[in-house]
Amino acid sequence: MHLHARIVATIGLIASITAGLAGTAQVAAAASGVVGHVYVNDNTEGTNTIGAFDQHADGTLTAMPGSPFVAGGAGTGTIVGSQGSLQVTRDGRYLLAADAGSNQISVVRVRPDGTLSPAQGSPVASGGIEPVSIAVHDGVVYVANEGNGATGSNYAGFRLNSGGHLTPLAGSTVPLPATAKPGDILFNTTGNNLIGIEVGTTDPSTFLIDSFSVGQDGRLTAAAGSPFDAGAAGPFGSEFSPTDPGRLYVSNAHGGAGNGSVSAFSVAEDGILGSIGGSPYADGQTAPCWVEISHDGRYLFAVNTGSTTISSYEIQEDGSLVHLSDTAFRSGFGIRPFDARLDVGGNYLYVVDAAIDAVSGFSVDGGSLTELSSSPAALPAGATPFGIVVTKA
């Protein structure tokens, strides 16, 4: 009986070891399939968090162990529309998140495995009221503060050092009128120009684009003629061409049902804007709010929040646009697709949705999009997301 028991125990031990090795192999296989990470500004009420996913080679997203991670400030817990409320530094070491509920900016360290931890000294005051968008180029950071409808609307500058410390840049704040309602702020690829988008009100005179040249000290000089007429109602999301720092594209969200468009601009070194070709370029959709451009600069994707579609454009050699197609979301009409980002390889487009608290994923073939069978991927409970970035593993 003792021998029988020993044999059974031995068999059990072998089985356990085998199972353990198999489990280890499965974990290793899963880990080896991780090619990137997707992060979302959850904008959670109270303590804000960042939802994190592992991106696999087939575009599938799985929740990262430990997600969501504490950002540091507070979210609003309500839907906030803007582009760029979450950004990653060029070296991939830090995320910067707008904490719209506490008027702060959080700096979060990205560990080698993709998990997150707050940087020392974070969060810091945003320099205004309700930060909604962040621009970062090397050590210079600018924040667009929406304000409360009466005060606190501006662009505020900061310095970010190699240790993740964010400090205000003296003399950098640019006040905005209460009617501005900024929706986006961004640098071009060289960091020599900065653009701010004033979504405005129902008054056409408030549909504006602020344009600046950026000095060596990080401070801004407004371009002659700035702010510029946006050319269409409700300029919203924007993107510089990744291959031509002198081309800017801006979505126009408030043209009404079936009257969405994207404007194309040339940007001189001193920041002066000029319209390209027959801009703005219609897509026949409703409320195009977010813009993303393929890494090779050939295709532009506009997320139409009102019609729950993504419009694809081809960017011509002269910078003009040709509308190619519109791709619907599998989740159906009435969701709230917001900010969008391509992965590092340019093979997948991820779109955060504030209504269903999820991230939808699409495979990319030139200007054609196909939603992944695994899409959408759910965000943590309590998320009311409004920003997304994608990094390599």
C-alpha positions as CSV (number, residue, x, y, z in Angstrom):
1,M,0.0,0.0,0.0
2,H,2.9,2.3,0.8
3,L,4.4,1.5,-2.7
4,H,1.0,2.1,-4.4
5,A,0.7,5.4,-2.6
6,R,4.2,6.4,-3.6
7,I,3.5,5.5,-7.2
8,V,0.3,7.5,-7.2
9,A,2.1,10.4,-5.6
10,T,4.9,10.2,-8.1
11,I,2.4,10.1,-11.0
12,G,0.7,13.1,-9.5
13,L,3.9,15.0,-9.1
14,I,4.9,14.2,-12.7
15,A,1.4,15.4,-13.8
16,S,1.8,18.6,-11.8
17,I,5.2,19.3,-13.2
18,T,4.0,18.6,-16.7
19,A,1.0,20.9,-16.2
20,G,3.2,23.5,-14.8
21,L,5.6,23.3,-17.7
22,A,2.7,23.5,-20.1
23,G,1.3,26.5,-18.3
24,T,4.7,28.2,-18.3
25,A,4.9,27.4,-22.0
26,Q,1.5,28.9,-22.6
27,V,2.4,32.1,-20.7
28,A,5.7,32.3,-22.6
29,A,3.9,31.9,-25.9
30,A,1.4,34.5,-25.0
31,A,4.1,36.9,-23.9
32,S,6.1,36.3,-27.0
33,G,3.0,37.3,-29.0
34,V,2.9,40.7,-27.4
35,V,4.1,43.3,-30.0
36,G,2.8,46.5,-28.4
37,H,0.7,48.1,-25.7
38,V,-2.4,50.2,-26.0
39,Y,-3.2,52.8,-23.2
40,V,-6.4,54.7,-22.6
41,N,-7.1,57.8,-20.5
42,D,-10.1,56.3,-18.5
43,N,-11.2,59.8,-17.2
44,T,-12.6,58.0,-14.1
45,E,-14.4,60.0,-11.5
46,G,-12.2,60.6,-8.5
47,T,-8.8,59.0,-8.9
48,N,-8.1,58.9,-12.7
49,T,-6.8,55.7,-14.2
50,I,-5.2,54.5,-17.4
51,G,-6.5,51.3,-18.9
52,A,-3.8,49.2,-20.5
53,F,-3.8,46.4,-23.0
54,D,-1.3,44.0,-24.5
55,Q,-1.4,44.2,-28.3
56,H,-0.8,40.8,-30.0
57,A,0.6,40.2,-33.5
58,D,-2.9,39.7,-35.0
59,G,-4.1,43.0,-33.5
60,T,-6.0,41.4,-30.7
61,L,-6.0,43.2,-27.4
62,T,-5.9,41.6,-23.9
63,A,-6.1,43.4,-20.6
64,M,-2.6,43.9,-19.2
65,P,-2.1,42.4,-15.7
66,G,-2.6,45.1,-13.1
67,S,-4.7,47.3,-15.4
68,P,-6.1,49.9,-14.8
69,F,-3.2,51.8,-13.4
70,V,-3.5,54.9,-11.2
71,A,-2.7,58.1,-13.1
72,G,-2.6,60.5,-10.1
73,G,-5.2,63.2,-10.6
74,A,-8.9,63.0,-11.0
75,G,-11.2,62.4,-14.0
76,T,-14.6,63.9,-14.5
77,G,-16.5,60.6,-14.8
78,T,-18.4,62.3,-17.7
79,I,-17.9,62.3,-21.4
80,V,-15.3,64.8,-22.6
81,G,-14.6,65.3,-26.2
82,S,-11.1,66.2,-27.4
83,Q,-8.1,64.8,-29.2
84,G,-4.7,64.0,-27.5
85,S,-5.7,63.8,-23.8
86,L,-3.1,61.0,-23.4
87,Q,0.4,61.3,-25.0
88,V,3.6,59.3,-24.9
89,T,7.1,60.7,-25.0
90,R,9.3,60.0,-28.0
91,D,11.5,57.6,-26.1
92,G,8.4,55.7,-24.8
93,R,9.4,56.2,-21.1
94,Y,6.5,58.3,-20.0
95,L,2.8,58.8,-20.5
96,L,1.2,62.2,-19.9
97,A,-2.5,62.2,-19.0
98,A,-4.9,65.1,-18.7
99,D,-6.8,64.9,-15.4
100,A,-9.8,67.0,-16.4
101,G,-11.6,66.6,-13.1
102,S,-8.8,68.0,-10.9
103,N,-7.1,70.5,-13.4
104,Q,-3.9,68.5,-13.3
105,I,-1.5,66.6,-15.6
106,S,-0.2,63.3,-14.6
107,V,3.2,61.9,-15.6
108,V,3.3,58.1,-15.6
109,R,6.4,56.0,-15.9
110,V,6.3,53.1,-18.4
111,R,8.1,50.1,-17.1
112,P,9.9,47.6,-19.5
113,D,7.0,45.2,-19.3
114,G,4.5,48.0,-20.2
115,T,3.0,48.3,-16.7
116,L,2.7,51.8,-15.3
117,S,3.7,53.7,-12.1
118,P,3.3,57.5,-11.3
119,A,6.4,59.5,-11.7
120,Q,7.8,61.4,-8.7
121,G,6.2,64.8,-8.2
122,S,3.2,63.9,-10.3
123,P,0.5,65.2,-10.8
124,V,1.0,68.9,-11.4
125,A,-1.4,71.8,-11.9
126,S,-2.4,72.2,-15.6
127,G,-2.1,76.0,-15.5
128,G,-5.8,76.4,-16.2
129,I,-9.2,74.8,-15.8
130,E,-10.2,71.4,-17.3
131,P,-7.2,70.2,-19.4
132,V,-8.3,68.3,-22.4
133,S,-5.3,67.9,-24.8
134,I,-1.6,67.6,-24.5
135,A,1.3,68.2,-26.9
136,V,4.8,66.9,-26.2
137,H,8.0,67.2,-28.2
138,D,11.2,66.1,-26.5
139,G,11.2,68.1,-23.3
140,V,8.6,70.7,-24.2
141,V,5.0,70.2,-23.2
142,Y,1.9,72.3,-23.9
143,V,-1.6,71.8,-22.5
144,A,-4.9,73.0,-23.8
145,N,-7.2,74.0,-20.9
146,E,-10.8,74.3,-21.9
147,G,-11.9,76.5,-19.0
148,N,-15.2,76.7,-17.3
149,G,-17.0,78.8,-19.8
150,A,-16.0,82.0,-18.1
151,T,-12.3,81.7,-17.2
152,G,-9.4,79.3,-17.2
153,S,-9.1,78.7,-20.9
154,N,-5.5,78.8,-22.3
155,Y,-2.5,77.0,-23.6
156,A,0.1,76.5,-20.9
157,G,3.7,75.4,-21.3
158,F,5.9,73.1,-19.3
159,R,9.3,71.4,-19.3
160,L,9.7,67.7,-18.8
161,N,13.1,66.5,-17.7
162,S,14.6,63.0,-18.1
163,G,13.4,62.0,-14.6
164,G,9.8,62.6,-15.5
165,H,9.5,65.9,-13.6
166,L,7.0,68.3,-15.2
167,T,7.5,72.0,-14.3
168,P,5.7,75.2,-15.6
169,L,7.5,77.1,-18.3
170,A,7.6,80.8,-17.2
171,G,6.0,83.2,-19.6
172,S,4.5,80.5,-21.8
173,T,0.8,80.8,-21.1
174,V,-1.4,82.0,-23.9
175,P,-4.9,83.1,-22.7
176,L,-7.9,82.1,-24.8
177,P,-11.4,83.7,-25.0
178,A,-14.2,81.9,-23.2
179,T,-15.7,81.0,-26.6
180,A,-12.6,79.1,-27.7
181,K,-13.5,75.6,-26.3
182,P,-10.1,74.1,-27.5
183,G,-10.3,70.6,-28.8
184,D,-6.7,69.8,-29.7
185,I,-3.1,71.0,-29.4
186,L,-0.1,69.5,-31.2
187,F,3.4,69.9,-32.4
188,N,4.6,69.2,-35.9
189,T,7.3,66.5,-36.3
190,T,10.2,68.9,-36.0
191,G,8.7,70.7,-32.9
192,N,9.1,74.0,-34.6
193,N,5.4,74.7,-34.9
194,L,2.5,74.3,-32.5
195,I,-1.2,74.4,-33.5
196,G,-4.2,74.8,-31.2
197,I,-7.7,74.2,-32.4
198,E,-10.6,76.4,-31.2
199,V,-13.8,74.4,-31.7
200,G,-15.8,77.5,-30.9
201,T,-19.5,78.0,-30.4
202,T,-22.3,78.4,-33.0
203,D,-20.8,81.7,-34.1
204,P,-18.7,81.2,-37.3
205,S,-16.2,83.8,-36.1
206,T,-15.2,81.4,-33.3
207,F,-14.1,78.6,-35.6
208,L,-10.4,79.2,-35.4
209,I,-6.9,77.7,-35.6
210,D,-4.1,79.2,-33.5
211,S,-0.7,78.8,-35.0
212,F,2.7,79.4,-33.4
213,S,6.4,79.1,-34.0
214,V,8.3,77.5,-31.1
215,G,11.5,79.1,-29.9
216,Q,14.6,77.3,-28.6
217,D,13.4,78.2,-25.1
218,G,10.1,76.5,-25.7
219,R,8.1,79.7,-25.7
220,L,5.6,80.6,-28.5
221,T,5.4,83.3,-31.0
222,A,2.0,83.7,-32.7
223,A,2.2,83.6,-36.5
224,A,1.2,86.8,-38.4
225,G,-2.6,86.6,-38.9
226,S,-3.2,84.0,-36.1
227,P,-5.8,82.9,-35.2
228,F,-6.8,81.7,-38.7
229,D,-10.2,81.0,-40.0
230,A,-10.8,77.3,-39.9
231,G,-12.8,77.3,-43.1
232,A,-15.6,75.2,-41.8
233,A,-17.8,74.8,-38.7
234,G,-16.4,73.2,-35.5
235,P,-12.8,72.5,-36.2
236,F,-11.9,69.7,-33.8
237,G,-9.2,67.0,-34.2
238,S,-6.0,67.6,-36.1
239,E,-2.9,66.0,-37.3
240,F,0.3,67.1,-39.0
241,S,1.6,64.8,-41.7
242,P,4.2,62.5,-40.3
243,T,6.3,62.9,-43.5
244,D,5.8,66.6,-44.1
245,P,5.9,68.9,-41.1
246,G,4.4,71.7,-43.3
247,R,1.0,70.0,-43.8
248,L,-1.8,70.1,-41.4
249,Y,-5.2,68.4,-41.5
250,V,-8.2,69.4,-39.4
251,S,-11.6,67.7,-39.0
252,N,-14.7,69.8,-39.0
253,A,-17.3,68.4,-36.7
254,H,-20.2,70.9,-36.6
255,G,-21.3,71.1,-40.3
256,G,-24.5,69.2,-39.6
257,A,-25.9,65.8,-40.6
258,G,-24.0,64.4,-43.7
259,N,-22.0,67.5,-44.0
260,G,-18.7,66.6,-42.4
261,S,-15.3,67.5,-43.9
262,V,-11.6,67.6,-43.4
263,S,-9.5,70.8,-44.1
264,A,-6.0,70.7,-45.5
265,F,-3.5,73.5,-44.7
266,S,0.1,74.3,-45.6
267,V,2.1,75.6,-42.6
268,A,5.1,77.9,-43.2
269,E,8.1,77.9,-40.9
270,D,6.8,81.0,-39.2
271,G,3.4,79.4,-38.7
272,I,1.3,81.1,-41.3
273,L,-1.4,78.9,-42.6
274,G,-2.6,78.5,-46.2
275,S,-5.5,76.5,-47.6
276,I,-4.6,73.5,-49.9
277,G,-6.5,72.9,-53.1
278,G,-10.3,72.7,-52.7
279,S,-10.2,72.4,-48.9
280,P,-12.3,71.5,-47.0
281,Y,-12.9,68.0,-48.4
282,A,-16.3,66.5,-47.7
283,D,-16.8,62.9,-46.6
284,G,-20.7,63.0,-46.5
285,Q,-20.7,61.9,-42.9
286,T,-21.7,63.5,-39.6
287,A,-19.3,65.0,-37.0
288,P,-15.8,64.0,-38.0
289,C,-14.0,64.7,-34.8
290,W,-10.7,62.7,-34.8
291,V,-7.9,62.5,-37.3
292,E,-5.1,60.0,-37.8
293,I,-2.6,59.7,-40.7
294,S,-0.8,56.6,-41.8
295,H,2.9,56.6,-41.0
296,D,3.9,56.9,-44.7
297,G,1.7,60.0,-45.0
298,R,-0.4,58.5,-47.8
299,Y,-3.8,58.0,-46.0
300,L,-5.9,59.9,-43.6
301,F,-8.6,58.4,-41.3
302,A,-11.4,60.6,-39.9
303,V,-13.5,59.2,-37.1
304,N,-17.1,60.4,-37.6
305,T,-18.7,60.3,-34.2
306,G,-22.2,61.3,-35.3
307,S,-22.5,58.7,-38.0
308,T,-20.3,56.1,-36.2
309,T,-18.1,55.5,-39.2
310,I,-14.4,56.1,-40.2
311,S,-13.7,57.9,-43.4
312,S,-10.6,57.0,-45.4
313,Y,-8.9,59.6,-47.6
314,E,-5.9,59.4,-49.9
315,I,-3.4,62.2,-49.5
316,Q,-2.2,63.5,-52.9
317,E,1.3,64.7,-53.7
318,D,0.1,68.3,-53.4
319,G,-1.5,67.7,-50.0
320,S,-5.1,67.6,-51.2
321,L,-7.5,64.8,-50.2
322,V,-9.5,62.3,-52.2
323,H,-12.3,60.6,-50.2
324,L,-12.1,56.8,-50.7
325,S,-14.6,55.1,-48.4
326,D,-16.4,54.9,-45.1
327,T,-16.3,52.0,-42.7
328,A,-19.0,51.3,-40.1
329,F,-18.4,50.0,-36.6
330,R,-19.7,46.5,-35.9
331,S,-21.1,47.8,-32.6
332,G,-23.7,49.7,-34.6
333,F,-25.0,53.2,-34.8
334,G,-25.2,55.4,-31.7
335,I,-21.9,54.5,-30.1
336,R,-19.4,57.3,-29.4
337,P,-16.2,56.6,-31.2
338,F,-13.6,59.1,-30.1
339,D,-9.8,59.4,-30.4
340,A,-7.9,57.0,-32.7
341,R,-4.3,55.8,-33.0
342,L,-2.4,53.5,-35.4
343,D,0.0,51.0,-33.9
344,V,3.7,51.3,-34.4
345,G,3.7,49.2,-37.5
346,G,0.8,51.0,-39.1
347,N,-1.1,47.7,-39.4
348,Y,-3.9,48.3,-37.0
349,L,-6.1,51.3,-36.0
350,Y,-7.5,51.5,-32.5
351,V,-10.5,53.7,-31.6
352,V,-11.6,54.5,-28.1
353,D,-15.4,54.6,-27.5
354,A,-16.9,56.7,-24.7
355,A,-20.4,55.2,-24.8
356,I,-19.6,51.5,-24.6
357,D,-16.3,52.0,-22.7
358,A,-14.2,49.9,-25.1
359,V,-11.6,50.0,-27.8
360,S,-12.4,49.0,-31.3
361,G,-9.7,47.6,-33.6
362,F,-9.3,47.6,-37.4
363,S,-6.8,46.0,-39.7
364,V,-5.3,48.5,-42.1
365,D,-4.6,47.8,-45.8
366,G,-3.6,51.1,-47.4
367,G,-6.8,53.1,-47.0
368,S,-9.0,50.1,-46.4
369,L,-10.2,49.2,-42.9
370,T,-11.6,45.9,-41.6
371,E,-12.8,45.5,-38.0
372,L,-11.2,42.7,-36.1
373,S,-13.3,39.7,-35.1
374,S,-12.1,40.3,-31.5
375,S,-13.2,43.9,-31.5
376,P,-14.2,45.7,-29.3
377,A,-12.1,45.2,-26.2
378,A,-13.7,46.3,-22.9
379,L,-12.2,49.0,-20.7
380,P,-12.3,48.9,-16.9
381,A,-15.6,49.6,-15.1
382,G,-16.2,53.3,-14.6
383,A,-14.2,54.5,-17.6
384,T,-15.5,57.4,-19.6
385,P,-12.4,57.4,-21.9
386,F,-11.2,60.3,-24.1
387,G,-7.6,59.6,-25.2
388,I,-5.5,56.7,-26.5
389,V,-1.9,55.9,-27.4
390,V,-0.1,52.9,-28.8
391,T,3.5,51.9,-28.1
392,K,5.8,49.1,-29.1
393,A,6.5,46.3,-26.6
